[in-house]
């Protein structure tokens, strides 16, 4: 089981800085998902910046989300 998300910070170029409860920090690139279904709304930079931590994962207001497992496995270690 992968650690839960403690903090998320939106960056430029549709990337997120993720801090996990175990202290690991990773960069997650959302851009490969922007043309896929519900994630298209994330192309709006103002909306993209509304990301927040919810139940150890991340989520936007209209419930687009990524699990802590996806973020941890596919994120690039800083």
HTML snippet that shows the backbone in 3Dmol.js (N, CA, C, O; Angstrom):
<script src="https://3Dmol.org/build/3Dmol-min.js"></script>
<div id="view" style="width:600px;height:400px;position:relative"></div>
<script>
const pdb = `
ATOM      1  N   UNK A   1       0.846  -1.181   0.000  1.00  0.00           N
ATOM      2  CA  UNK A   1       0.000   0.000   0.000  1.00  0.00           C
ATOM      3  C   UNK A   1       0.894   1.247   0.000  1.00  0.00           C
ATOM      4  O   UNK A   1       1.847   1.343   0.773  1.00  0.00           O
ATOM      5  N   UNK A   2       0.575   2.174  -0.859  1.00  0.00           N
ATOM      6  CA  UNK A   2       1.360   3.396  -0.990  1.00  0.00           C
ATOM      7  C   UNK A   2       0.878   4.460  -0.010  1.00  0.00           C
ATOM      8  O   UNK A   2      -0.276   4.442   0.418  1.00  0.00           O
ATOM      9  N   UNK A   3       1.781   5.401   0.348  1.00  0.00           N
ATOM     10  CA  UNK A   3       1.404   6.440   1.313  1.00  0.00           C
ATOM     11  C   UNK A   3       0.347   7.382   0.763  1.00  0.00           C
ATOM     12  O   UNK A   3       0.221   7.566  -0.448  1.00  0.00           O
ATOM     13  N   UNK A   4      -0.406   7.970   1.672  1.00  0.00           N
ATOM     14  CA  UNK A   4      -1.439   8.933   1.296  1.00  0.00           C
ATOM     15  C   UNK A   4      -0.821  10.300   1.040  1.00  0.00           C
ATOM     16  O   UNK A   4       0.282  10.603   1.496  1.00  0.00           O
ATOM     17  N   UNK A   5      -1.562  11.113   0.301  1.00  0.00           N
ATOM     18  CA  UNK A   5      -1.126  12.472  -0.011  1.00  0.00           C
ATOM     19  C   UNK A   5      -1.374  13.361   1.201  1.00  0.00           C
ATOM     20  O   UNK A   5      -2.436  13.309   1.822  1.00  0.00           O
ATOM     21  N   UNK A   6      -0.378  14.176   1.525  1.00  0.00           N
ATOM     22  CA  UNK A   6      -0.500  15.133   2.615  1.00  0.00           C
ATOM     23  C   UNK A   6      -0.716  16.548   2.069  1.00  0.00           C
ATOM     24  O   UNK A   6      -1.435  17.348   2.668  1.00  0.00           O
ATOM     25  N   UNK A   7      -0.074  16.855   0.908  1.00  0.00           N
ATOM     26  CA  UNK A   7      -0.159  18.197   0.338  1.00  0.00           C
ATOM     27  C   UNK A   7      -0.019  18.125  -1.179  1.00  0.00           C
ATOM     28  O   UNK A   7       0.699  17.282  -1.715  1.00  0.00           O
ATOM     29  N   UNK A   8      -0.722  19.028  -1.855  1.00  0.00           N
ATOM     30  CA  UNK A   8      -0.610  19.132  -3.314  1.00  0.00           C
ATOM     31  C   UNK A   8      -0.469  20.600  -3.675  1.00  0.00           C
ATOM     32  O   UNK A   8      -1.144  21.462  -3.113  1.00  0.00           O
ATOM     33  N   UNK A   9       0.424  20.872  -4.628  1.00  0.00           N
ATOM     34  CA  UNK A   9       0.646  22.238  -5.105  1.00  0.00           C
ATOM     35  C   UNK A   9       0.653  22.231  -6.631  1.00  0.00           C
ATOM     36  O   UNK A   9       1.493  21.567  -7.237  1.00  0.00           O
ATOM     37  N   UNK A  10      -0.277  22.965  -7.265  1.00  0.00           N
ATOM     38  CA  UNK A  10      -0.267  23.033  -8.730  1.00  0.00           C
ATOM     39  C   UNK A  10       0.925  23.850  -9.217  1.00  0.00           C
ATOM     40  O   UNK A  10       1.247  24.897  -8.656  1.00  0.00           O
ATOM     41  N   UNK A  11       1.574  23.356 -10.270  1.00  0.00           N
ATOM     42  CA  UNK A  11       2.715  24.021 -10.878  1.00  0.00           C
ATOM     43  C   UNK A  11       2.377  24.389 -12.319  1.00  0.00           C
ATOM     44  O   UNK A  11       1.271  24.125 -12.790  1.00  0.00           O
ATOM     45  N   UNK A  12       3.321  24.990 -13.007  1.00  0.00           N
ATOM     46  CA  UNK A  12       3.130  25.304 -14.431  1.00  0.00           C
ATOM     47  C   UNK A  12       3.119  24.026 -15.255  1.00  0.00           C
ATOM     48  O   UNK A  12       3.532  22.965 -14.785  1.00  0.00           O
ATOM     49  N   UNK A  13       2.647  24.137 -16.479  1.00  0.00           N
ATOM     50  CA  UNK A  13       2.658  23.016 -17.432  1.00  0.00           C
ATOM     51  C   UNK A  13       1.863  21.807 -16.953  1.00  0.00           C
ATOM     52  O   UNK A  13       2.209  20.669 -17.270  1.00  0.00           O
ATOM     53  N   UNK A  14       0.806  22.048 -16.196  1.00  0.00           N
ATOM     54  CA  UNK A  14      -0.102  20.992 -15.742  1.00  0.00           C
ATOM     55  C   UNK A  14       0.602  19.910 -14.930  1.00  0.00           C
ATOM     56  O   UNK A  14       0.325  18.720 -15.073  1.00  0.00           O
ATOM     57  N   UNK A  15       1.512  20.350 -14.081  1.00  0.00           N
ATOM     58  CA  UNK A  15       2.190  19.431 -13.170  1.00  0.00           C
ATOM     59  C   UNK A  15       1.786  19.759 -11.742  1.00  0.00           C
ATOM     60  O   UNK A  15       1.374  20.876 -11.431  1.00  0.00           O
ATOM     61  N   UNK A  16       1.915  18.760 -10.887  1.00  0.00           N
ATOM     62  CA  UNK A  16       1.584  18.909  -9.472  1.00  0.00           C
ATOM     63  C   UNK A  16       2.769  18.470  -8.628  1.00  0.00           C
ATOM     64  O   UNK A  16       3.416  17.467  -8.930  1.00  0.00           O
ATOM     65  N   UNK A  17       3.052  19.216  -7.577  1.00  0.00           N
ATOM     66  CA  UNK A  17       4.033  18.771  -6.585  1.00  0.00           C
ATOM     67  C   UNK A  17       3.234  18.106  -5.471  1.00  0.00           C
ATOM     68  O   UNK A  17       2.373  18.726  -4.846  1.00  0.00           O
ATOM     69  N   UNK A  18       3.533  16.856  -5.241  1.00  0.00           N
ATOM     70  CA  UNK A  18       2.807  16.051  -4.263  1.00  0.00           C
ATOM     71  C   UNK A  18       3.738  15.722  -3.101  1.00  0.00           C
ATOM     72  O   UNK A  18       4.859  15.259  -3.312  1.00  0.00           O
ATOM     73  N   UNK A  19       3.279  15.956  -1.887  1.00  0.00           N
ATOM     74  CA  UNK A  19       4.005  15.551  -0.684  1.00  0.00           C
ATOM     75  C   UNK A  19       3.166  14.459  -0.012  1.00  0.00           C
ATOM     76  O   UNK A  19       1.974  14.631   0.244  1.00  0.00           O
ATOM     77  N   UNK A  20       3.818  13.348   0.261  1.00  0.00           N
ATOM     78  CA  UNK A  20       3.135  12.205   0.870  1.00  0.00           C
ATOM     79  C   UNK A  20       3.408  12.170   2.372  1.00  0.00           C
ATOM     80  O   UNK A  20       4.363  12.778   2.856  1.00  0.00           O
ATOM     81  N   UNK A  21       2.570  11.463   3.090  1.00  0.00           N
ATOM     82  CA  UNK A  21       2.687  11.418   4.553  1.00  0.00           C
ATOM     83  C   UNK A  21       4.009  10.807   5.033  1.00  0.00           C
ATOM     84  O   UNK A  21       4.416  11.048   6.170  1.00  0.00           O
ATOM     85  N   UNK A  22       4.670  10.039   4.204  1.00  0.00           N
ATOM     86  CA  UNK A  22       5.963   9.454   4.587  1.00  0.00           C
ATOM     87  C   UNK A  22       7.125  10.413   4.309  1.00  0.00           C
ATOM     88  O   UNK A  22       8.282  10.071   4.552  1.00  0.00           O
ATOM     89  N   UNK A  23       6.817  11.620   3.798  1.00  0.00           N
ATOM     90  CA  UNK A  23       7.845  12.616   3.523  1.00  0.00           C
ATOM     91  C   UNK A  23       8.343  12.633   2.092  1.00  0.00           C
ATOM     92  O   UNK A  23       9.057  13.558   1.704  1.00  0.00           O
ATOM     93  N   UNK A  24       7.989  11.639   1.301  1.00  0.00           N
ATOM     94  CA  UNK A  24       8.399  11.629  -0.099  1.00  0.00           C
ATOM     95  C   UNK A  24       7.727  12.770  -0.854  1.00  0.00           C
ATOM     96  O   UNK A  24       6.582  13.124  -0.573  1.00  0.00           O
ATOM     97  N   UNK A  25       8.449  13.338  -1.811  1.00  0.00           N
ATOM     98  CA  UNK A  25       7.917  14.397  -2.661  1.00  0.00           C
ATOM     99  C   UNK A  25       8.079  13.968  -4.115  1.00  0.00           C
ATOM    100  O   UNK A  25       9.137  13.480  -4.516  1.00  0.00           O
ATOM    101  N   UNK A  26       7.024  14.154  -4.895  1.00  0.00           N
ATOM    102  CA  UNK A  26       7.062  13.755  -6.300  1.00  0.00           C
ATOM    103  C   UNK A  26       6.375  14.813  -7.155  1.00  0.00           C
ATOM    104  O   UNK A  26       5.561  15.603  -6.675  1.00  0.00           O
ATOM    105  N   UNK A  27       6.730  14.800  -8.438  1.00  0.00           N
ATOM    106  CA  UNK A  27       6.059  15.634  -9.437  1.00  0.00           C
ATOM    107  C   UNK A  27       5.204  14.709 -10.286  1.00  0.00           C
ATOM    108  O   UNK A  27       5.688  13.707 -10.812  1.00  0.00           O
ATOM    109  N   UNK A  28       3.927  15.053 -10.414  1.00  0.00           N
ATOM    110  CA  UNK A  28       3.002  14.272 -11.229  1.00  0.00           C
ATOM    111  C   UNK A  28       2.548  15.136 -12.397  1.00  0.00           C
ATOM    112  O   UNK A  28       2.026  16.233 -12.198  1.00  0.00           O
ATOM    113  N   UNK A  29       2.746  14.643 -13.611  1.00  0.00           N
ATOM    114  CA  UNK A  29       2.378  15.352 -14.837  1.00  0.00           C
ATOM    115  C   UNK A  29       0.965  14.946 -15.257  1.00  0.00           C
ATOM    116  O   UNK A  29       0.727  13.793 -15.618  1.00  0.00           O
ATOM    117  N   UNK A  30       0.040  15.888 -15.208  1.00  0.00           N
ATOM    118  CA  UNK A  30      -1.357  15.620 -15.559  1.00  0.00           C
ATOM    119  C   UNK A  30      -1.585  15.730 -17.069  1.00  0.00           C
ATOM    120  O   UNK A  30      -2.596  15.236 -17.567  1.00  0.00           O
ATOM    121  N   UNK A  31      -0.676  16.360 -17.804  1.00  0.00           N
ATOM    122  CA  UNK A  31      -0.906  16.640 -19.232  1.00  0.00           C
ATOM    123  C   UNK A  31      -1.267  15.424 -20.081  1.00  0.00           C
ATOM    124  O   UNK A  31      -2.062  15.586 -21.007  1.00  0.00           O
ATOM    125  N   UNK A  32      -0.745  14.213 -19.840  1.00  0.00           N
ATOM    126  CA  UNK A  32      -1.159  13.069 -20.662  1.00  0.00           C
ATOM    127  C   UNK A  32      -2.646  12.703 -20.514  1.00  0.00           C
ATOM    128  O   UNK A  32      -3.182  11.961 -21.337  1.00  0.00           O
ATOM    129  N   UNK A  33      -3.297  13.207 -19.492  1.00  0.00           N
ATOM    130  CA  UNK A  33      -4.694  12.863 -19.216  1.00  0.00           C
ATOM    131  C   UNK A  33      -5.686  13.920 -19.720  1.00  0.00           C
ATOM    132  O   UNK A  33      -6.895  13.687 -19.709  1.00  0.00           O
ATOM    133  N   UNK A  34      -5.188  15.066 -20.157  1.00  0.00           N
ATOM    134  CA  UNK A  34      -6.058  16.209 -20.458  1.00  0.00           C
ATOM    135  C   UNK A  34      -7.030  15.985 -21.603  1.00  0.00           C
ATOM    136  O   UNK A  34      -8.037  16.687 -21.688  1.00  0.00           O
ATOM    137  N   UNK A  35      -6.765  15.042 -22.478  1.00  0.00           N
ATOM    138  CA  UNK A  35      -7.683  14.765 -23.592  1.00  0.00           C
ATOM    139  C   UNK A  35      -8.570  13.553 -23.318  1.00  0.00           C
ATOM    140  O   UNK A  35      -9.218  13.036 -24.228  1.00  0.00           O
ATOM    141  N   UNK A  36      -8.600  13.112 -22.094  1.00  0.00           N
ATOM    142  CA  UNK A  36      -9.363  11.914 -21.730  1.00  0.00           C
ATOM    143  C   UNK A  36     -10.598  12.277 -20.900  1.00  0.00           C
ATOM    144  O   UNK A  36     -10.489  12.625 -19.724  1.00  0.00           O
ATOM    145  N   UNK A  37     -11.751  12.191 -21.518  1.00  0.00           N
ATOM    146  CA  UNK A  37     -13.030  12.324 -20.823  1.00  0.00           C
ATOM    147  C   UNK A  37     -13.139  13.473 -19.851  1.00  0.00           C
ATOM    148  O   UNK A  37     -12.982  14.636 -20.224  1.00  0.00           O
ATOM    149  N   UNK A  38     -13.409  13.142 -18.602  1.00  0.00           N
ATOM    150  CA  UNK A  38     -13.674  14.163 -17.584  1.00  0.00           C
ATOM    151  C   UNK A  38     -12.464  15.036 -17.269  1.00  0.00           C
ATOM    152  O   UNK A  38     -12.616  16.110 -16.688  1.00  0.00           O
ATOM    153  N   UNK A  39     -11.272  14.594 -17.642  1.00  0.00           N
ATOM    154  CA  UNK A  39     -10.074  15.377 -17.341  1.00  0.00           C
ATOM    155  C   UNK A  39      -9.890  16.574 -18.273  1.00  0.00           C
ATOM    156  O   UNK A  39      -9.065  17.443 -17.987  1.00  0.00           O
ATOM    157  N   UNK A  40     -10.631  16.645 -19.374  1.00  0.00           N
ATOM    158  CA  UNK A  40     -10.506  17.759 -20.322  1.00  0.00           C
ATOM    159  C   UNK A  40     -10.743  19.107 -19.643  1.00  0.00           C
ATOM    160  O   UNK A  40     -10.148  20.111 -20.038  1.00  0.00           O
ATOM    161  N   UNK A  41     -11.590  19.139 -18.645  1.00  0.00           N
ATOM    162  CA  UNK A  41     -11.887  20.385 -17.929  1.00  0.00           C
ATOM    163  C   UNK A  41     -10.639  20.955 -17.225  1.00  0.00           C
ATOM    164  O   UNK A  41     -10.572  22.149 -16.934  1.00  0.00           O
ATOM    165  N   UNK A  42      -9.668  20.092 -16.962  1.00  0.00           N
ATOM    166  CA  UNK A  42      -8.453  20.530 -16.286  1.00  0.00           C
ATOM    167  C   UNK A  42      -7.566  21.403 -17.172  1.00  0.00           C
ATOM    168  O   UNK A  42      -6.604  21.996 -16.684  1.00  0.00           O
ATOM    169  N   UNK A  43      -7.875  21.489 -18.457  1.00  0.00           N
ATOM    170  CA  UNK A  43      -7.125  22.363 -19.373  1.00  0.00           C
ATOM    171  C   UNK A  43      -7.282  23.835 -18.990  1.00  0.00           C
ATOM    172  O   UNK A  43      -6.429  24.660 -19.317  1.00  0.00           O
ATOM    173  N   UNK A  44      -8.356  24.156 -18.309  1.00  0.00           N
ATOM    174  CA  UNK A  44      -8.560  25.517 -17.812  1.00  0.00           C
ATOM    175  C   UNK A  44      -7.622  25.704 -16.621  1.00  0.00           C
ATOM    176  O   UNK A  44      -7.808  25.085 -15.573  1.00  0.00           O
ATOM    177  N   UNK A  45      -6.620  26.554 -16.788  1.00  0.00           N
ATOM    178  CA  UNK A  45      -5.578  26.714 -15.763  1.00  0.00           C
ATOM    179  C   UNK A  45      -6.142  27.169 -14.415  1.00  0.00           C
ATOM    180  O   UNK A  45      -5.661  26.740 -13.365  1.00  0.00           O
ATOM    181  N   UNK A  46      -7.151  28.028 -14.440  1.00  0.00           N
ATOM    182  CA  UNK A  46      -7.753  28.472 -13.172  1.00  0.00           C
ATOM    183  C   UNK A  46      -8.438  27.310 -12.462  1.00  0.00           C
ATOM    184  O   UNK A  46      -8.358  27.187 -11.240  1.00  0.00           O
ATOM    185  N   UNK A  47      -9.099  26.476 -13.219  1.00  0.00           N
ATOM    186  CA  UNK A  47      -9.743  25.297 -12.631  1.00  0.00           C
ATOM    187  C   UNK A  47      -8.678  24.308 -12.136  1.00  0.00           C
ATOM    188  O   UNK A  47      -8.815  23.734 -11.055  1.00  0.00           O
ATOM    189  N   UNK A  48      -7.630  24.113 -12.921  1.00  0.00           N
ATOM    190  CA  UNK A  48      -6.554  23.198 -12.552  1.00  0.00           C
ATOM    191  C   UNK A  48      -5.974  23.551 -11.176  1.00  0.00           C
ATOM    192  O   UNK A  48      -5.641  22.666 -10.389  1.00  0.00           O
ATOM    193  N   UNK A  49      -5.861  24.833 -10.903  1.00  0.00           N
ATOM    194  CA  UNK A  49      -5.280  25.310  -9.647  1.00  0.00           C
ATOM    195  C   UNK A  49      -6.168  25.046  -8.431  1.00  0.00           C
ATOM    196  O   UNK A  49      -5.733  25.258  -7.299  1.00  0.00           O
ATOM    197  N   UNK A  50      -7.397  24.590  -8.641  1.00  0.00           N
ATOM    198  CA  UNK A  50      -8.324  24.342  -7.536  1.00  0.00           C
ATOM    199  C   UNK A  50      -8.178  22.940  -6.928  1.00  0.00           C
ATOM    200  O   UNK A  50      -9.009  22.523  -6.121  1.00  0.00           O
ATOM    201  N   UNK A  51      -7.150  22.235  -7.307  1.00  0.00           N
ATOM    202  CA  UNK A  51      -6.906  20.886  -6.784  1.00  0.00           C
ATOM    203  C   UNK A  51      -6.701  20.939  -5.274  1.00  0.00           C
ATOM    204  O   UNK A  51      -6.140  21.897  -4.743  1.00  0.00           O
ATOM    205  N   UNK A  52      -7.167  19.890  -4.592  1.00  0.00           N
ATOM    206  CA  UNK A  52      -6.968  19.802  -3.144  1.00  0.00           C
ATOM    207  C   UNK A  52      -6.873  18.343  -2.722  1.00  0.00           C
ATOM    208  O   UNK A  52      -7.243  17.436  -3.467  1.00  0.00           O
ATOM    209  N   UNK A  53      -6.376  18.142  -1.529  1.00  0.00           N
ATOM    210  CA  UNK A  53      -6.265  16.798  -0.957  1.00  0.00           C
ATOM    211  C   UNK A  53      -7.621  16.409  -0.384  1.00  0.00           C
ATOM    212  O   UNK A  53      -8.237  17.168   0.364  1.00  0.00           O
ATOM    213  N   UNK A  54      -8.072  15.218  -0.745  1.00  0.00           N
ATOM    214  CA  UNK A  54      -9.327  14.674  -0.219  1.00  0.00           C
ATOM    215  C   UNK A  54      -9.094  13.199   0.104  1.00  0.00           C
ATOM    216  O   UNK A  54      -8.803  12.398  -0.784  1.00  0.00           O
ATOM    217  N   UNK A  55      -9.225  12.855   1.364  1.00  0.00           N
ATOM    218  CA  UNK A  55      -9.117  11.459   1.827  1.00  0.00           C
ATOM    219  C   UNK A  55      -7.820  10.788   1.377  1.00  0.00           C
ATOM    220  O   UNK A  55      -7.821   9.612   1.014  1.00  0.00           O
ATOM    221  N   UNK A  56      -6.716  11.533   1.402  1.00  0.00           N
ATOM    222  CA  UNK A  56      -5.422  10.965   1.065  1.00  0.00           C
ATOM    223  C   UNK A  56      -5.111  10.875  -0.407  1.00  0.00           C
ATOM    224  O   UNK A  56      -4.065  10.352  -0.793  1.00  0.00           O
ATOM    225  N   UNK A  57      -6.009  11.379  -1.240  1.00  0.00           N
ATOM    226  CA  UNK A  57      -5.814  11.440  -2.693  1.00  0.00           C
ATOM    227  C   UNK A  57      -5.955  12.910  -3.095  1.00  0.00           C
ATOM    228  O   UNK A  57      -5.960  13.785  -2.229  1.00  0.00           O
ATOM    229  N   UNK A  58      -6.071  13.196  -4.405  1.00  0.00           N
ATOM    230  CA  UNK A  58      -6.324  14.574  -4.832  1.00  0.00           C
ATOM    231  C   UNK A  58      -7.584  14.636  -5.672  1.00  0.00           C
ATOM    232  O   UNK A  58      -7.971  13.663  -6.320  1.00  0.00           O
ATOM    233  N   UNK A  59      -8.227  15.820  -5.649  1.00  0.00           N
ATOM    234  CA  UNK A  59      -9.503  15.962  -6.337  1.00  0.00           C
ATOM    235  C   UNK A  59      -9.726  17.425  -6.710  1.00  0.00           C
ATOM    236  O   UNK A  59      -9.236  18.336  -6.042  1.00  0.00           O
ATOM    237  N   UNK A  60     -10.478  17.627  -7.793  1.00  0.00           N
ATOM    238  CA  UNK A  60     -10.925  18.954  -8.220  1.00  0.00           C
ATOM    239  C   UNK A  60     -12.412  19.089  -7.907  1.00  0.00           C
ATOM    240  O   UNK A  60     -13.068  18.095  -7.594  1.00  0.00           O
ATOM    241  N   UNK A  61     -12.956  20.311  -7.988  1.00  0.00           N
ATOM    242  CA  UNK A  61     -14.349  20.543  -7.580  1.00  0.00           C
ATOM    243  C   UNK A  61     -15.403  19.672  -8.269  1.00  0.00           C
ATOM    244  O   UNK A  61     -16.416  19.337  -7.655  1.00  0.00           O
ATOM    245  N   UNK A  62     -15.184  19.305  -9.520  1.00  0.00           N
ATOM    246  CA  UNK A  62     -16.177  18.479 -10.217  1.00  0.00           C
ATOM    247  C   UNK A  62     -15.831  16.994 -10.140  1.00  0.00           C
ATOM    248  O   UNK A  62     -16.277  16.196 -10.964  1.00  0.00           O
ATOM    249  N   UNK A  63     -15.035  16.639  -9.142  1.00  0.00           N
ATOM    250  CA  UNK A  63     -14.727  15.265  -8.752  1.00  0.00           C
ATOM    251  C   UNK A  63     -13.775  14.511  -9.665  1.00  0.00           C
ATOM    252  O   UNK A  63     -13.705  13.284  -9.594  1.00  0.00           O
ATOM    253  N   UNK A  64     -13.033  15.220 -10.530  1.00  0.00           N
ATOM    254  CA  UNK A  64     -11.927  14.550 -11.207  1.00  0.00           C
ATOM    255  C   UNK A  64     -10.910  14.248 -10.111  1.00  0.00           C
ATOM    256  O   UNK A  64     -10.677  15.073  -9.228  1.00  0.00           O
ATOM    257  N   UNK A  65     -10.310  13.068 -10.170  1.00  0.00           N
ATOM    258  CA  UNK A  65      -9.387  12.716  -9.099  1.00  0.00           C
ATOM    259  C   UNK A  65      -8.312  11.745  -9.552  1.00  0.00           C
ATOM    260  O   UNK A  65      -8.423  11.098 -10.594  1.00  0.00           O
ATOM    261  N   UNK A  66      -7.269  11.662  -8.738  1.00  0.00           N
ATOM    262  CA  UNK A  66      -6.213  10.672  -8.901  1.00  0.00           C
ATOM    263  C   UNK A  66      -5.976  10.060  -7.535  1.00  0.00           C
ATOM    264  O   UNK A  66      -5.927  10.764  -6.526  1.00  0.00           O
ATOM    265  N   UNK A  67      -5.829   8.756  -7.510  1.00  0.00           N
ATOM    266  CA  UNK A  67      -5.587   8.065  -6.246  1.00  0.00           C
ATOM    267  C   UNK A  67      -4.141   8.265  -5.789  1.00  0.00           C
ATOM    268  O   UNK A  67      -3.265   8.601  -6.586  1.00  0.00           O
ATOM    269  N   UNK A  68      -3.917   8.058  -4.519  1.00  0.00           N
ATOM    270  CA  UNK A  68      -2.559   8.134  -3.994  1.00  0.00           C
ATOM    271  C   UNK A  68      -1.659   7.096  -4.650  1.00  0.00           C
ATOM    272  O   UNK A  68      -0.467   7.344  -4.834  1.00  0.00           O
ATOM    273  N   UNK A  69      -2.206   5.940  -5.004  1.00  0.00           N
ATOM    274  CA  UNK A  69      -1.410   4.903  -5.669  1.00  0.00           C
ATOM    275  C   UNK A  69      -0.909   5.387  -7.031  1.00  0.00           C
ATOM    276  O   UNK A  69       0.274   5.243  -7.342  1.00  0.00           O
ATOM    277  N   UNK A  70      -1.793   5.953  -7.834  1.00  0.00           N
ATOM    278  CA  UNK A  70      -1.398   6.467  -9.148  1.00  0.00           C
ATOM    279  C   UNK A  70      -0.346   7.551  -9.005  1.00  0.00           C
ATOM    280  O   UNK A  70       0.660   7.547  -9.715  1.00  0.00           O
ATOM    281  N   UNK A  71      -0.574   8.469  -8.096  1.00  0.00           N
ATOM    282  CA  UNK A  71       0.359   9.577  -7.901  1.00  0.00           C
ATOM    283  C   UNK A  71       1.722   9.091  -7.445  1.00  0.00           C
ATOM    284  O   UNK A  71       2.747   9.598  -7.900  1.00  0.00           O
ATOM    285  N   UNK A  72       1.744   8.121  -6.560  1.00  0.00           N
ATOM    286  CA  UNK A  72       3.007   7.625  -6.016  1.00  0.00           C
ATOM    287  C   UNK A  72       3.779   6.796  -7.039  1.00  0.00           C
ATOM    288  O   UNK A  72       4.992   6.947  -7.182  1.00  0.00           O
ATOM    289  N   UNK A  73       3.080   5.933  -7.739  1.00  0.00           N
ATOM    290  CA  UNK A  73       3.732   5.046  -8.713  1.00  0.00           C
ATOM    291  C   UNK A  73       4.178   5.796  -9.963  1.00  0.00           C
ATOM    292  O   UNK A  73       5.274   5.556 -10.471  1.00  0.00           O
ATOM    293  N   UNK A  74       3.345   6.697 -10.460  1.00  0.00           N
ATOM    294  CA  UNK A  74       3.661   7.382 -11.722  1.00  0.00           C
ATOM    295  C   UNK A  74       4.344   8.737 -11.535  1.00  0.00           C
ATOM    296  O   UNK A  74       4.795   9.340 -12.509  1.00  0.00           O
ATOM    297  N   UNK A  75       4.424   9.214 -10.308  1.00  0.00           N
ATOM    298  CA  UNK A  75       5.094  10.491 -10.052  1.00  0.00           C
ATOM    299  C   UNK A  75       6.605  10.354 -10.138  1.00  0.00           C
ATOM    300  O   UNK A  75       7.164   9.285  -9.891  1.00  0.00           O
ATOM    301  N   UNK A  76       7.255  11.455 -10.493  1.00  0.00           N
ATOM    302  CA  UNK A  76       8.722  11.481 -10.570  1.00  0.00           C
ATOM    303  C   UNK A  76       9.269  11.986  -9.230  1.00  0.00           C
ATOM    304  O   UNK A  76       8.864  13.039  -8.736  1.00  0.00           O
ATOM    305  N   UNK A  77      10.181  11.228  -8.666  1.00  0.00           N
ATOM    306  CA  UNK A  77      10.773  11.605  -7.392  1.00  0.00           C
ATOM    307  C   UNK A  77      11.607  12.872  -7.545  1.00  0.00           C
ATOM    308  O   UNK A  77      12.357  13.021  -8.509  1.00  0.00           O
ATOM    309  N   UNK A  78      11.468  13.782  -6.582  1.00  0.00           N
ATOM    310  CA  UNK A  78      12.262  15.017  -6.598  1.00  0.00           C
ATOM    311  C   UNK A  78      13.665  14.764  -6.080  1.00  0.00           C
ATOM    312  O   UNK A  78      14.477  15.688  -6.020  1.00  0.00           O
TER     313      UNK A  78
END
`;
const viewer = $3Dmol.createViewer("view");
viewer.addModel(pdb, "pdb");
viewer.setStyle({}, {cartoon: {color: "spectrum"}});
viewer.zoomTo();
viewer.render();
</script>
